[in-house]
Amino acid sequence: MLWTIDKVLGVVLCGAASAGPAGFLHLLALAPMSLAFPAALIISVAVYLYRASRVLDIRGRAVLITGCDSGFGLALALHLHKMGVVVVAGVLQEASEGAQRLKGEGSKRLHVLPLDVTSPQQLSDAAKRLPELLPPEGLWGLVNNAGVCSLGPVEWLALDAFRRDVEVNLFGLVAATKTFLPFVRQAKGRVVSIASVAGRVSCGFLGAYSASKYAVEGFNDALRHEMLPFGVKVSLVEPGNYANGTRLFATDDVVEREVAGLWDKLNEDLKHQYGRSYCKKIEGFMKNFRRCGARDISPVLNALTEGLTQEYPQARYCPMCPLTYLVAFVSTHLPESVYDGLAWLLARLMLKKGEV
């Protein structure tokens, strides 16, 4: 069992939960607090860690992953294949570097399929071909990974950018789930979807992306409850900033071209109101967003793997740095004014660093 920030906080919550029954026993004079609390804590932590450590052997079972051209999807396909899993890797472009790398494995347990999650025809074709690729146990897992990210001020982004993020990140995920869920339900397997910390907390320049990821959170919660009677476990992975590890923006030149493209499409009134200097601010934010992103994506791979293999998977996995976790906690549980102040401070720091 890997120790993660989720598990550390789980143990902390066990401690908080233990105080209630211990205090109740103390009030009834059935046991002193000095004895009741440690006993309750030990029992609750033991049960929690036992459940977290229970792992299923999924060697020989099949998992379908969308968005395997690069990033998390490509890395997960290779990782699961090394574990002995039958991997069906959906790719947007069969000629992509990631698709060619997967095909280069030359394994009978690794199948590459053209799979644009926004294409009903490709989803239908994949569903028809899938049975011949699966082992007798059927499809154990579906990993909804395919996604896109549009960054920029709300007034700068065209409606098509908002539609693109929602079309791929939400409707594409829903379409893939509806297509392959019958296979997973028959196997009493797993559905693991990738959302983002931006689906729990948003900030400037993330309007389009966050809108799509917030919707994914709601969809996944509904699906989790609906699948309980069928024995299908549904989990959500909420990565923090892994822009370096996924090569979201390969270089500073790419960022500058992205921002210049947004600026060129603005009308003269907006250009006058924002001013050219605002471009530098956005460039600074996006450059530092890339630089601050973690290079090591193994925490995300571990979370995805646990969602597929834990006997008692978490509803949510949060592979992110402690600072990001703190920001998400503040946004969720404290007054908005506190979060707004923290977000303003962090944005100022990112803008300043990005200008270096």
N, C-alpha and C positions, 0 to 999 in steps of 0.2 A: 504493500500500500504506500503510495506516494503522499507525503505531507504537503498540503497546499494551503493557501490562505483560507479557502473554503473550510477545510477540515479544522484548522486552528480556530476559526470563528465558531465552528460547530461545537468544539470542546468548550469554548467560552460560554456559549449559549446553554450547554449542559449545566455549567456551574450556576448560571442565573436561574435556570429552571429548577435546580435542586434546592434553591433557597426556599421556594414555596412550600413543598411538602415537609421540609425540615422544620420550617417555622410553625407549620400546622401541628406537627407532632410535639414540638416544644410547648405550644399554647395548651395542648391537651395534657401536658405533664406526662407524656408517654416516653419521652426521651429528651435529654438535654441537647441544646443546639450544637454543643461541641462534639457530640457523637452523631446526631442525626444528619447534620449537613455533610460531613465527610463521607458518611455511608451512602447518602443519596447521590453525592457527586461521583463516587467510585462506581456505583451501579449504573448511573446514566451515561457516564463516559465509556464504561465497558460495553454497554449495549450499542452506543453510537459507533465506536471503533469496530466492533464485531460486524455490524451491518456494512460499514464502509469498506471493510477488508474482504468481504465475500465477493469473489470474482468467478465468472463463468469462463469455461474454456470454449472459445469460438473458432478454434482451428477447424478448417474444413467447411465452415458456414460462409454464407455469401453476404456481402455488403455492397450496396450501390451508392456511389458518391457523385454528386453533381459538381461541376466547375473544377475539373481536374487539370485544366491547362496550366495552372501555376498556383503559387501560394499554398494555402492550407490544404486544398483539395489534392494537389499533386503530392505534397508531403505525406498526407494521410494515406493515400492510395499505396505509396511505396512502403509506408510503415506497417499497414495492415497486411500487405502481401508478405513482408518478412515474418509476420506473426503466424503465417500459415492460413490466412483468410482468403477466400475466393473473392476477388475484387472486380466489380463492374464499374469502370471509371467513365463517367460521362464528360465529354469535352465539347467545347464550343466550336473549335477548329481542329480537324484531324491532322492538319499540317503544322499545328503549333509545336513549339519546342517541347512542351510538357507531354503532349500526346505522343510525339516521337520517342521521348525518353521511356514512357510507359510501354510502348510497343517494343522497344529495344530490350526489355526484360525477357522477352521470348518465353513467357510462362503460360502454361495452360490454366493457371489460376488467376490470370490478370487479363481482363477483356476491356477493350477501349471502344466506346460507342459514341457516335455523334449525337449530342444531346443539348440542344438549345432549349432551355426551360420555358422560353416564350413561344416556342413553335409547337402547336398542337400536333402537327404531322410527325415531327421527330419524337415527341413523347409517345405517340401511338405506335410508331415503328419500334421504339425501344421496348415497349410493353409486349409487343408481339414476339420480339426476338428473345426477350429475357428468359422464358422457361427453358430454352435449350442451353443456356449458360449456367443455370443454377444447379446446385447439388440436390439430392433427394429431400434434404431438409427445407428447401425453399429459400426465400429471401429473409435473412435474419435482421438486417439493418438497412435503413435509408438515412443517408447523411445529406441534408440540404445545405450545400456550401456555396453554390453559384451566387455571385453578387457583384454589384458595381457601386461606385462611390462618386458622387458629384459634390464638389466643394465650391463654395462661393457665397457672397451675400444674396439674400433672397431677391432683391431688386435686380441683381446682375444676372441671375440664372434664368434661362428661358424656360417656359413651361415644359418644353420637351425634355429638359434635364430632370425635372421633377417626375415627369411621366416615366422616363427611362429607369430611374431608381426604383420607383414603385412597381413598374412592370416586371423588372427582373427580381428585385429583392423580396417583393411580396407576392404578386400574382404568379410569378415563375415558381416560387416556393410552394404556393398553394396548388398550382397545377401539377407539379412533380409529386407532391404528397398525395393528391387525389388519384394520380395515375398508378403509383406503386404501393399505396396503402393496402389494397386487397392482398397483395403478396405477403406483406409484412404481417398483416392481421392473421393470415392463415398460419404463419409460422410462430405467432405470439412473440414477435420480435421487438425491435426498437426503432424509434424515429428520433434522430438527433439533428437539430437545426442550429445553424450559426446565426446569431443575431449580432449584438454589439453592445458595448457599454453605452454607445450612442442611442440605444433603444431604451435606456433607463434615464439618461441625463443628456441634455443637448447644450450647445453653446453656439456662438456666432459662427457663421460660414458652414454649418452642418445641417441646415434646414432641410434640404432635400433628402439627404441620407438618413437623418434621424427620423423624419416622417415615415420612411419605409420601415425602419427597424422597430419603431414603437408599434407599428401595426403587426409586425412579426411576433412581438411579445404577446399581444392579445390573441392572435390566431393560435399560437402554440399552447397557451393556457387552456383555451377551449378544447383543442385537440387532445390534450393530456387527460382532461376529465372524460371526454367522450370515449377514449380508448381503454380506460380502466376496466370496464366489464369484459373486454376482449383479451385481457392479459398482455396488451401492448404497452410498453413503457415509453414515455415521450419526455425528452429532455431538451434543454436550450443551453447553448454555450454562448457566453457574452464576453468576447475578447476585449482587451483594452487596446492600446495603440501598438500595433505590430507593423507599422508602415515600412520599417527597414527590412523586416523579415519577409514580407510579402512583396516588396518592391513596388509599393503603391505609386510612389513617384521616384523613378530611378535616379534622377539627378536634379540639381538646382535648375539646369537649363529647361528641363521638362516643366518644372513649376512655373518658370518665367513665361514659357510659351502658353501654358494653360491660362494664366492670369491675363496675358496680353490678348489672347483670343476672346476672353470675356469682355475686356475693356473695348475692343474694337467693335463689338456688337451692340454697345450701349448707344442710345440716342444722345444728341448733343446736350440736352437739358440735364440728363443724369451725369454725364461727364463733367459738366460745369459744377453741379451740386456736390459731387463726391471729390473731384479734383484728382489730378494725376498722382498726387502723393499717397492717395488711398490704395493705389495699386501696390506700392511698396509695402504698405502695412499687410495687405493680403499675402503678398509674396513672402514676407517675413513670417507670418503665421504658418503658411503651408510648408515653407522650407524647414522651420523648426519642428513642425508636426512630423515631418519625415525623419529629421535627425533624432528626435526624442523617441521614435518608435523602436521597440525592442527588436533585436536581430534574431534572437533565439525564439523560435516558435514552438519549441517542445512543450511548454505549458498548455498551449492550445491543443496539440496532438494528444497529450495525456488526458485532457478533459474530454475530448471526443472519444478516445479509447475507453475511458471509464464509463461514459454514457452507453457504450455498446456492450461493455463486459461486466459492469457491476451488477450483482444480483438485485441490489436495491439502489438504483441510480438516483442521483439528485435531480430535482426538477430544474435547477439552474446550476451551471458551473461558471465561475467567474475568473478565468485566467487573466489577471491584470496585476499591475504593480500596486503596492500599498497606497501610494498617493492617489491613483485613479480610483481605487476601492473607497478611499476616504471621501473623495469628491462625490461618488455615487451615493454613499451613505448620507452625506450632508444633504444632497439634493432630495433624497427620498424621505428622510426622517426629520429634518430641521426646517425652520421657516424659510421661505423663498428668499427673504432678504439676506439671510446668512449665506445661502448658496450663491446668490447674485454677487455678493461681495467677493467670495472666494473665486468665482469664475472670472470676475473682472481682473482680480490680481493675477491669476494664472495666465489670462489672455495677454495682459501687459508684459509679463515675463517672456511669453512665447514670442510676442511681436518684437521685443527688444533683442532677444537672442537671435531671432531670425534675421535681424539687420546686420549682424556681425559678419 
